[in-house]
Amino acid sequence: MSLVFIHNRLSLSILLYVIILFCWGFWAYIRKNGANSSYFGALMIAEILILGQGSLGITLYLMGSQPERGWMHVLYGIFGSLGIPAGLLITKGRNDRQTLLVYVAVLILIAVIFIRSIVTG
């Protein structure tokens, strides 16, 4: 199993995980709940997975593998990895109901970024 294969499959796994987190956050918002510690933990797991994905990408680049669209793919990875920390900075760690909307919006953005990075190769 090659690193390129793992990098590709991990990106799909992260995309599905982010979509699940989006659904979880949106469902909690509809039910008039706030973000709880389980949700914050799941967000941190997503960030760790995204950073691991980036580390694999850097390793592949250092080994001589190039993304098909060059720096656009790298740019998508950088923005994807900054999404959750930006959401935490915006909300300042609050856990009220409106905070969930920020996380849901960030997760939609991350999902779109991951779809674009998969498409650009």
C-alpha positions as CSV (number, residue, x, y, z in Angstrom):
1,M,0.0,0.0,0.0
2,S,1.6,3.3,-1.1
3,L,1.6,6.6,0.7
4,V,-0.4,8.1,-2.2
5,F,-3.1,5.5,-1.7
6,I,-3.2,6.3,2.1
7,H,-3.3,10.0,1.3
8,N,-6.2,9.6,-1.1
9,R,-8.2,7.4,1.3
10,L,-7.6,9.5,4.3
11,S,-8.9,12.6,2.4
12,L,-12.1,10.7,1.7
13,S,-12.4,9.6,5.3
14,I,-11.9,13.1,6.6
15,L,-14.5,14.4,4.2
16,L,-17.0,11.9,5.5
17,Y,-16.1,12.6,9.1
18,V,-16.5,16.4,8.5
19,I,-19.9,15.8,7.0
20,I,-20.9,13.7,10.0
21,L,-19.8,16.5,12.3
22,F,-21.7,19.0,10.2
23,C,-24.9,16.9,10.6
24,W,-24.3,16.4,14.4
25,G,-23.8,20.2,14.9
26,F,-26.8,21.1,12.8
27,W,-29.0,18.6,14.5
28,A,-27.9,19.9,17.9
29,Y,-28.7,23.4,16.8
30,I,-32.2,22.4,15.6
31,R,-32.7,20.8,19.0
32,K,-31.7,24.1,20.7
33,N,-28.6,22.6,22.3
34,G,-25.1,24.1,22.5
35,A,-21.8,22.7,21.7
36,N,-20.7,20.2,24.4
37,S,-17.4,18.7,25.3
38,S,-18.0,15.6,23.1
39,Y,-18.5,17.9,20.1
40,F,-15.3,19.8,20.8
41,G,-13.5,16.5,21.2
42,A,-14.8,15.4,17.8
43,L,-13.6,18.7,16.3
44,M,-10.2,18.2,17.7
45,I,-10.1,14.6,16.2
46,A,-11.0,16.2,12.9
47,E,-8.2,18.7,13.2
48,I,-5.6,16.0,14.1
49,L,-6.7,14.0,11.1
50,I,-6.4,17.0,8.8
51,L,-2.9,17.7,10.2
52,G,-2.0,14.1,9.6
53,Q,-3.2,14.4,6.1
54,G,-1.1,17.4,5.6
55,S,1.9,15.6,7.0
56,L,1.4,12.8,4.5
57,G,1.2,15.4,1.8
58,I,4.4,17.1,2.8
59,T,6.1,13.6,3.0
60,L,4.9,12.8,-0.5
61,Y,6.2,16.2,-1.8
62,L,9.6,15.6,-0.2
63,M,9.7,12.2,-1.8
64,G,9.2,13.8,-5.2
65,S,5.5,13.3,-5.8
66,Q,3.8,16.4,-7.2
67,P,0.0,17.2,-7.1
68,E,-1.6,17.5,-10.5
69,R,-2.6,21.1,-10.1
70,G,0.6,22.1,-8.2
71,W,0.2,24.8,-5.5
72,M,-3.6,25.0,-5.7
73,H,-3.8,21.6,-4.0
74,V,-1.3,22.8,-1.3
75,L,-3.3,26.0,-0.8
76,Y,-6.5,24.0,-0.3
77,G,-4.7,21.9,2.3
78,I,-3.4,25.0,4.2
79,F,-6.9,26.6,4.3
80,G,-8.5,23.3,5.3
81,S,-6.1,22.9,8.2
82,L,-6.8,26.4,9.4
83,G,-10.6,26.1,9.4
84,I,-11.3,24.6,12.9
85,P,-8.7,26.7,14.7
86,A,-10.3,29.8,13.0
87,G,-13.7,28.7,14.3
88,L,-12.3,28.3,17.8
89,L,-10.8,31.8,17.6
90,I,-14.0,33.3,16.3
91,T,-16.2,31.7,19.1
92,K,-13.5,32.2,21.8
93,G,-14.3,28.8,23.2
94,R,-18.0,29.5,23.9
95,N,-20.4,26.6,23.9
96,D,-23.8,28.3,23.3
97,R,-26.2,27.6,20.5
98,Q,-25.0,30.2,18.1
99,T,-21.5,28.8,18.4
100,L,-22.8,25.7,16.7
101,L,-23.7,27.8,13.6
102,V,-20.1,29.0,13.4
103,Y,-18.8,25.4,13.5
104,V,-21.4,24.2,11.0
105,A,-20.3,27.0,8.6
106,V,-16.6,26.1,9.1
107,L,-17.3,22.4,8.5
108,I,-19.2,23.2,5.3
109,L,-16.2,25.2,4.2
110,I,-13.8,22.4,5.1
111,A,-15.9,19.9,3.2
112,V,-15.9,22.1,0.1
113,I,-12.2,22.6,0.4
114,F,-11.6,18.8,0.7
115,I,-13.9,18.2,-2.3
116,R,-11.9,20.7,-4.3
117,S,-8.6,19.3,-3.2
118,I,-9.7,15.7,-4.2
119,V,-10.9,17.0,-7.6
120,T,-7.6,18.9,-8.3
121,G,-5.6,15.9,-7.5
